[in-house]
Amino acid sequence: MAIDALYKSYFQKSKVFLYPLLGIKLGSPVVPEQTYLSWDGYLTPEDIKLIAIYPKRTDQVHKNFEKTVILKHERLCDYVELNETQNILTFDYNDLKDDYQKMADGKYSQMDPQIKRKILNHFDKTNGSYTYMESYLFPERFFSLYASLLGVDESFLRSVGELCSKPDLEKENLTATVSNLENKKILG
């Protein structure tokens, strides 16, 4: 699919650049409602974590997926009951500190090529998201197209070096309060 317009509204950078690194296949039966880089009062981007809000469900598909995939995930470091309908799961990215920092700084094209490929492979090649992600991670062949869409000189975009905006740290910050801290479940 060709890019013929640019995203005008904000999208969670943590969801498209970090969540795919969990290796959980697109279309899995359980997906987070939202993801974040920080959690007000608990975690900052410097903690190198991905915070994900998952819905609480009691159906067997969800229970099996949670038991066999989520709760056994090597990156999972914290599981907190947020309220009656949601859980917060925190995933550790300290082993990918440099790439995490590049993502947090909006330097997507500078991430390790293997990490970029893993992110890109998360997306379905027949979906438009794949092409957009490819342009963000491997912008070289897209500078001309974006310059045309934006009405700017290609040399300007090349000097910027990136085709996707930086994460908005306010929007990437979870501001929820745990309803009952005594129910906090800490893993590991």
HUMOGI-V157840 format. One record per pair of residues at least 12 apart in sequence whose ideal C-beta (glycine too) atoms are under 8 Angstrom apart, sorted by the first residue. I is the first residue (numbers start at 0). J is the second residue. Records with the same first field share a line. If there is no record, write none. Layout:
I=J ; J
This chain:
0=125 ; 126 ; 127 ; 129 ; 130
1=130
2=127 ; 130 ; 131 ; 134 ; 141 ; 144 ; 145 ; 148
3=148
4=148
5=145 ; 148 ; 149
6=131
9=164 ; 167 ; 170
11=33 ; 34 ; 35 ; 170 ; 171
12=36 ; 102 ; 105 ; 163 ; 165 ; 166 ; 171
13=34 ; 35 ; 36 ; 49 ; 50 ; 166 ; 171
14=31 ; 33 ; 34
15=118 ; 128 ; 132
16=102 ; 107 ; 118
17=34 ; 36 ; 49 ; 92 ; 99 ; 102
18=31 ; 34 ; 49 ; 51 ; 121
19=117 ; 118 ; 120 ; 121 ; 122
20=92 ; 95 ; 114 ; 117 ; 118
21=49 ; 72 ; 74 ; 90
22=117
23=68 ; 72
24=121
25=121 ; 122 ; 123
27=64 ; 68
28=60 ; 61 ; 64
29=53 ; 56 ; 60 ; 61 ; 64 ; 65 ; 68 ; 69
30=53
31=51 ; 52 ; 53 ; 88
32=52 ; 53 ; 54 ; 85
33=51 ; 52 ; 173
34=49 ; 50 ; 51 ; 52
35=49 ; 50 ; 51 ; 52 ; 171 ; 172 ; 173
36=48 ; 49 ; 50 ; 103 ; 166 ; 168 ; 171 ; 172
37=50 ; 168 ; 171 ; 172 ; 173
38=50 ; 87 ; 89 ; 172 ; 173 ; 175
39=172 ; 173 ; 174
40=176
42=89
44=103 ; 168 ; 171
47=91 ; 92 ; 93 ; 95 ; 96 ; 99 ; 100
48=76 ; 89 ; 90 ; 91 ; 92
49=74 ; 89 ; 90 ; 92
50=87 ; 88 ; 89 ; 90 ; 173
51=87 ; 88 ; 89 ; 90
52=81 ; 85 ; 86 ; 87 ; 173 ; 175
53=69 ; 85 ; 86 ; 87 ; 88
54=84 ; 85 ; 86
55=80 ; 83 ; 84 ; 85 ; 86
69=88
72=90
74=90 ; 91 ; 92
75=88 ; 89 ; 90 ; 91 ; 186 ; 187
76=89 ; 90 ; 91 ; 186 ; 187
77=89 ; 184 ; 185 ; 186
78=184 ; 185 ; 186
79=177 ; 182 ; 183 ; 184
80=177 ; 178 ; 179 ; 182 ; 183 ; 184
81=175 ; 177 ; 178
82=178
83=178
87=173 ; 175 ; 177
95=114
97=111
98=110 ; 111 ; 114
102=166
103=166
104=165
105=161 ; 163 ; 164 ; 165 ; 166
106=160 ; 161
107=135 ; 136 ; 161 ; 163
108=135 ; 136 ; 137 ; 138 ; 160 ; 161 ; 162
109=160
110=136
115=136 ; 137
118=132 ; 136
119=132 ; 133 ; 136 ; 137
134=162 ; 163
135=161 ; 162 ; 163
138=160 ; 161 ; 162
141=162
142=156 ; 157 ; 162
145=162
